[in-house]
Each structure stands twice: as structure tokens, then as C-alpha cells.
Amino acid sequence: MFGLSELAIILIVVIAVIGMKKLPELTRSAGKATRILKAEARAAKDEEVGTAPTPRVVQGEVVPPGTGTTPPGARPAGAPDRP
């Protein structure tokens, strides 16, 4: 009769043969998950310590409709949809 170690080896070989097509996809997904987890842990640590970068504020201006210029390639206001 087979022992536990022999059955485990046979099971590992069967899983490897059956899952050969999915193995690269699974390892790629595991790598992405690891990177995301590390980034989130680093962000949480920075937030806890208080060294998180402050958000950058970009000043803008409000332009009322009809007073601005039309960007290149854009259709002017009031122009028909089709020429």
C-alpha cells in the first residue's frame, strides 16, 4: 500500500500537470497582489507616522461658457454635428 508521502508526491505531480496552463497566470496574480499589499502597508505606515506627502494643490480659474477659445480639433459651440 502507498504511504502518506507517496500519495502527497503523486498529488503534487497531478496538480502540476493539470495546472500547467494556469500556473503563469497564477504566479503573475500573486506577484501583483504582493506588490499591492506592500504598497498599502507602506502607505498605512507613513500615514501612522505622519510622513505622508501632502496633496499638491493646483490653482485654476473659472471661465464662463462662450468666453474661451476653441481648442484645436474641437467643434465650436453651436456647430452642427455633421458637416
C-alpha positions, 0 to 999 in steps of 0.5 A, a space after each residue: 500500500 502507498 504511504 502518506 508521502 507517496 500519495 502527497 508526491 503523486 498529488 503534487 505531480 497531478 496538480 502540476 500537470 493539470 495546472 500547467 496552463 494556469 500556473 503563469 497566470 497564477 504566479 503573475 496574480 500573486 506577484 501583483 497582489 504582493 506588490 499591492 499589499 506592500 504598497 498599502 502597508 507602506 502607505 498605512 505606515 507613513 500615514 501612522 507616522 505622519 510622513 505622508 506627502 501632502 496633496 499638491 494643490 493646483 490653482 485654476 480659474 473659472 471661465 464662463 461658457 462662450 468666453 474661451 477659445 476653441 481648442 484645436 480639433 474641437 467643434 465650436 459651440 453651436 456647430 452642427 454635428 455633421 458637416 
